Amino acid sequence: MARSQRFLALVFLHLCVPAAVYLLVGLYNGRSQGIEYLLPNYLYMAAPHLLVSLLAIWPRARHPALLWLLSLLNALLVAFQLWVLLAVSPHDGLAWLLYIPLWGLLLSVFAITWVVVRYSGPMSKGGAG
């Protein structure tokens, strides 16, 4: 049970990263970004995190690979946010539309890798003849 509680605590910490990124960007910009926009921005930024964390509800699906995936999603979010801050015009709000296909691609690659690794049996050493 302690392992499950620790796992859920780590999932919760991973889910806090998008909110922290949103608040830190506000501080970086020198203005307090509106707290009233925290919830919709959090839901947009954390959408892939929330999808993955739904698996953590099911005890049989709790695997360290989920934590790795949440870490990758957090790294993607931070890298994307840095790109938006440093390379995109401040008036171009359409850049965030690229975030959806990026996390979709990451989730797809991870899912395909998971299925291949999980369901590929051991290779036989014998030949075909």
Order of alpha helices (4+ residues) and beta strands (2+ residues): alpha-alpha-alpha-alpha-alpha
